[in-house]
Amino acid sequence: MSKSSDPWSIVVIVLTIALFILALFVKGFTKGLLVECGVLLVSIKLILMAKKAAEIEQNLERRLDTIEKLLSEWRVEKPR
């Protein structure tokens, strides 16, 4: 039911990997490559964190809907 990733995350991942590969060919295997690796890892980590936050939000919404439904049923059964 949930998507694996939203389109913008995929665009960011592809763009970051393309820039990483470009930097690899331009800079070669130098110390600057470690900086590019760090940028790649940070980008991927941020995207994974955003996905996890979206999953948690969906779970909370589903649980709140269940609570709301139970409360409405309870109010119908026990009027004041």
Backbone torsions as a table, in degrees:
resi	resn	phi	psi	omega
1	MET	NA	-35.4	179.4
2	SER	-90.7	148.0	179.6
3	LYS	-76.5	154.3	179.4
4	SER	-71.4	-34.7	179.0
5	SER	-166.8	150.2	179.0
6	ASP	-81.0	159.8	-174.8
7	PRO	-60.1	-37.0	-178.6
8	TRP	-67.9	-34.2	176.8
9	SER	-64.8	-40.9	178.5
10	ILE	-64.1	-41.3	177.8
11	VAL	-60.9	-44.0	-179.7
12	VAL	-64.1	-42.7	179.7
13	ILE	-63.3	-47.2	-179.0
14	VAL	-63.1	-44.6	-180.0
15	LEU	-63.8	-42.1	179.2
16	THR	-64.4	-42.8	178.8
17	ILE	-65.7	-40.5	178.2
18	ALA	-62.3	-44.0	178.3
19	LEU	-66.7	-34.3	176.6
20	PHE	-63.5	-45.1	179.2
21	ILE	-65.4	-40.3	177.1
22	LEU	-61.1	-45.0	178.5
23	ALA	-63.5	-34.2	178.3
24	LEU	-62.0	-42.7	-179.8
25	PHE	-75.7	-33.7	-178.2
26	VAL	-77.2	-46.3	-176.0
27	LYS	-90.8	-24.9	-176.3
28	GLY	77.1	-167.1	179.7
29	PHE	-86.4	78.3	-180.0
30	THR	-121.7	-175.4	179.7
31	LYS	-63.4	-29.3	178.6
32	GLY	-63.5	-23.1	178.6
33	LEU	-64.3	-33.5	178.1
34	LEU	-64.0	-36.2	177.2
35	VAL	-65.4	-43.5	178.8
36	GLU	-63.6	-38.8	176.1
37	CYS	-62.1	-40.9	178.3
38	GLY	-62.3	-43.0	178.6
39	VAL	-62.2	-43.5	178.7
40	LEU	-60.7	-46.8	-178.6
41	LEU	-66.2	-39.2	178.6
42	VAL	-65.4	-41.5	179.0
43	SER	-61.4	-46.5	-179.6
44	ILE	-64.8	-40.6	-179.9
45	LYS	-64.0	-42.2	178.6
46	LEU	-62.7	-39.9	179.1
47	ILE	-67.0	-41.5	178.1
48	LEU	-65.0	-38.0	177.7
49	MET	-65.6	-39.7	178.6
50	ALA	-65.2	-39.2	178.2
51	LYS	-64.7	-43.1	179.3
52	LYS	-63.5	-41.0	178.4
53	ALA	-63.2	-38.5	178.4
54	ALA	-66.4	-39.0	177.5
55	GLU	-64.5	-41.6	178.6
56	ILE	-64.5	-40.8	178.9
57	GLU	-62.1	-42.8	178.0
58	GLN	-62.8	-40.6	179.0
59	ASN	-63.6	-44.0	178.7
60	LEU	-64.1	-41.0	178.1
61	GLU	-61.9	-41.9	179.5
62	ARG	-64.1	-42.2	179.5
63	ARG	-67.4	-39.7	177.8
64	LEU	-65.2	-38.2	176.1
65	ASP	-61.8	-39.9	178.4
66	THR	-64.1	-43.6	178.7
67	ILE	-63.4	-43.2	179.1
68	GLU	-61.7	-41.4	178.8
69	LYS	-64.3	-43.8	178.9
70	LEU	-63.5	-39.8	178.2
71	LEU	-65.7	-40.3	179.1
72	SER	-67.2	-37.6	175.9
73	GLU	-65.7	-39.5	-179.8
74	TRP	-65.0	-40.2	179.4
75	ARG	-67.1	-33.7	178.4
76	VAL	-69.5	-39.4	-177.9
77	GLU	-73.3	-35.3	-175.6
78	LYS	-123.0	81.5	177.5
79	PRO	-72.2	156.4	-179.2
80	ARG	-85.5	NA	NA
